[in-house]
Structure formats: C-alpha cells, structure tokens
Amino acid sequence: MSKMKVMIPCDEANLVCDKTQYKEATLWEKIKLNIHLIYCKVCRKYSKNNKTLSKTIKKSNIECLDKTCKDTMKKDFEKVLKEVSN
C-alpha cells in the first residue's frame, strides 16, 4: 500500500491555488491545499490576494481585442520595427 502525501511545499500550494481559481484542481489537490493553508500564513495571504485579483478582473468587464485586430497590430509593429532597425 502506497503512502499518500498530504503535506505539500509552498510552491505546489501556490500552483494548486492558481489551478483552483480556474476550476482545474482535483478534489485531492484542494484537500492538500486546505491542509497547507491551515499552517502557512504566507500561502493564505497568496490565496486571498489571488481571489481578490480574480474577482477584480471579473468585475472590470475588460474587453479583449479579437484575433484579426491583434494580427493587424502585430504586422504594423513588425513593419515599424523593421523600418527603425534599418
């Protein structure tokens, strides 16, 4: 029978925290994260800040450029960059 690892280091906890924000973390990862957060003040703060950032971005109603617009900007930028470097 294999031993289940419950304690995780901070870098893994932060990764799971990020995955949780995007609903990509497994139940087992969430359990290990919550155990970690019980004893790690730094990761609790990271998790809190991460949630605040996600909520703020969601509330902001930012509109992203579509792919065509981005491609046009990229071509224009590359053209100007080429002109300047010559």
C-alpha positions as MATLAB code, in Angstrom:
seq = 'MSKMKVMIPCDEANLVCDKTQYKEATLWEKIKLNIHLIYCKVCRKYSKNNKTLSKTIKKSNIECLDKTCKDTMKKDFEKVLKEVSN';
ca = [
       0.000    0.000    0.000;
       1.466    3.377   -1.008;
       1.616    6.322    1.347;
      -0.491    9.322    0.395;
       1.432   12.569    0.596;
      -0.688   15.174    2.381;
       1.893   17.833    3.194;
       2.919   19.935    0.201;
       5.542   22.674   -0.180;
       4.557   26.311   -0.740;
       5.361   26.318   -4.466;
       2.990   23.392   -5.021;
       0.352   25.049   -2.832;
       0.553   28.214   -4.942;
       0.214   26.195   -8.137;
      -2.867   24.412   -6.781;
      -4.265   27.765   -5.653;
      -3.912   29.048   -9.221;
      -5.486   25.891  -10.641;
      -8.370   26.212   -8.191;
      -9.123   29.737   -9.446;
      -9.618   28.314  -12.963;
     -11.516   25.235  -11.703;
      -8.710   22.918  -12.847;
      -7.690   21.470   -9.457;
      -8.713   17.977   -8.420;
     -10.503   17.267   -5.162;
      -7.323   15.728   -3.709;
      -5.292   18.835   -4.656;
      -7.880   21.067   -2.978;
      -7.753   18.953    0.193;
      -3.945   19.156    0.315;
      -4.098   22.916   -0.334;
      -6.559   23.477    2.509;
      -4.383   21.455    4.889;
      -1.384   23.540    3.815;
      -3.315   26.784    4.320;
      -4.069   25.814    7.915;
      -0.417   26.161    8.898;
       1.072   28.510    6.259;
       0.297   32.204    6.741;
       2.197   33.245    3.584;
       0.179   30.931    1.340;
      -3.078   32.030    2.986;
      -2.190   35.591    2.006;
      -1.261   34.465   -1.531;
      -4.595   32.655   -1.830;
      -6.536   35.670   -0.546;
      -4.739   38.031   -2.946;
      -5.320   35.610   -5.811;
      -9.073   35.514   -5.115;
      -9.212   39.314   -4.855;
      -7.372   39.717   -8.165;
      -9.678   37.248   -9.927;
     -12.803   38.995   -8.600;
     -11.463   42.414   -9.603;
     -10.666   41.286  -13.134;
     -14.057   39.624  -13.491;
     -15.853   42.771  -12.262;
     -13.901   45.080  -14.580;
     -15.668   43.892  -17.761;
     -12.481   44.223  -19.784;
     -12.983   43.726  -23.490;
     -10.171   41.964  -25.313;
      -9.188   42.586  -28.908;
     -10.228   39.988  -31.440;
      -7.621   37.919  -33.289;
      -7.865   39.948  -36.518;
      -7.141   43.194  -34.689;
      -4.217   41.630  -32.811;
      -2.748   40.254  -36.053;
      -3.042   43.663  -37.719;
      -1.321   45.361  -34.773;
       1.455   42.758  -34.826;
       2.078   43.273  -38.558;
       2.113   47.057  -38.126;
       4.510   46.758  -35.196;
       6.865   44.450  -37.103;
       6.805   46.837  -40.090;
       7.725   49.845  -37.928;
      10.362   47.831  -36.066;
      11.939   46.804  -39.369;
      11.965   50.438  -40.572;
      13.569   51.667  -37.351;
      16.240   48.967  -37.271;
      17.377   49.739  -40.873;
];
